[in-house]
Amino acid sequence: MAVKLYTPQRLPGLPSLLVRIGIVFALLAVSTLIVYFEGGLVDAQTGEHPHFLDCIYFVLITITTVGYGDIVPVETFSRLVDALVLTPIRFIILMIFLGTAYQLTIKRFQEDYRMKRAVKKLKEHIIVCGYGATGQSAVAELLLHGTPPEQIVVVDVDERTLGVASALNIVAIQGDATREDTLNSIAIQRAEHVLVCIGRDDTAVLVVLTAQALNPDCRITATCRQQENAKHLQRSGAHSIISPSATGGTLMAAATRQAHLVETMLDILSVGGALQLGERAVQPDETGKKPSALEGITVLRVYRGNHVLDPARLDKLAQDDILVFAASADQA
């Protein structure tokens, strides 16, 4: 499948082409009936009014401006019909052909140029592979978090879903994310994050393998439908694996006995919630302090290299520590 930048109404589909062809034939049929029944044409060879098939021939050569002169209008009314009826129809048909040619050829080159310009600007961007329900939710959250639309690239094979993405002014590409040429066309080498939201776990593994091979430095997050497939995604190179079914099931089970906990979790996960989760590096003036001594935030975890540290048991923060914290929305 060729990689194409999606824009709504990009190229005329088969129904549109059939409608245009139908309009052309209808105009030709009406023109033929008019010149046949008005009776003002003369065949230069026979001197008689041409037959019906000859009228079809006359209409075609007149509308195409060939005009051999073997059939001519000799009456004033026939000449008026040629000037006031056939001439406008000639321009209508010409516009239909030019419009179709523009959409099929010129506009394709314009979109190729637009795609090259859009990709050229991409740097440290986020690639979203798959724009189903999960992909759409991920993009919506990214936009709510302040990610510029031009820094998000959506890849999907379904043109219908890409219409939703293009309406958000984000780069939408119709292509197969398992193919190297597709990911290369959207500057995978310069991407910072890849979100794999494919509906099938086996396809997701292929996308992760391809993205990891093309850009080992980008961070890959993948969804997993079946929990047993999480290990395959991890081995293929995914840094974070999210199972919507497992997460949803955990929250639903918790709701039966800890309703307030579930409400708090949903509040934290929402961008507009009163509580927010955040992640940042330790600031210079915080080095050497206890996690509990930091103002305005509650440290939940401390990451030091590949180790996860309990903030309650940590006496001092180091310079390269990463903090995961909870805070009110105005301080996150």
C-alpha angles and dihedrals in degrees: 000000000000117000110244134178106236122230124162115264089011099156132005111260126218094272090052092048091049091051091051092048089049091052091051093050091046091053091048091049093050091047091050093051092048096052092042097053099037088065101206098120125101128198106228092214100048101023089226135109107279122249123251094267089049089054089054088052091048093050092049096049091043096050091045088049092235094123107176092186096230091116116038139170110248101176126074093236091052091051090050090051090051092049101039102032111024095040095056090044089051091056093044092054091045091053091050092053093044092048092051092046090050093053094044099045119007096041091050090058090046091054092048088054092047091050092052091050093048093048092046089062094050115111129151087357132156120247117204111197109201125020103211124120093301094045092048091050091049092051091047090053092047090054092047089052089057102259108156111246091232089061093061123081121188121200122192139143094221112088092196093064092045090064088068091051095049090052087064091057092245124133108267120191126190106215148100111280092203090068122088094218090057094053092041090054090061096047099256088173090066097040120116099196136020119197112197109202098162116149094227124064094212091053090046090055090054092049092050092048092050094046092046092051093049097043116015091177098060119095113241124204118184136184119229123205097190117041091216089064094058091090090056092052091048092050091048091059109271111149096197127026122195123191109198092192094050093044093047091047092051092052092046092051091047090052090065092065108010108041094160091051091055091047090051092049092051090048091052093048093051118085092220095048125121090240124052135190117221142177128207143145122265111270120232094251091052095057111115094019127116115254090239090058094064113108125231097011139072111221111222100175140005120210116202110179107304093340128096112215129199107236091210090063097039118100100185137023118227127219097254098042120128118217127210107195146166122227142156115280094256093054101039 
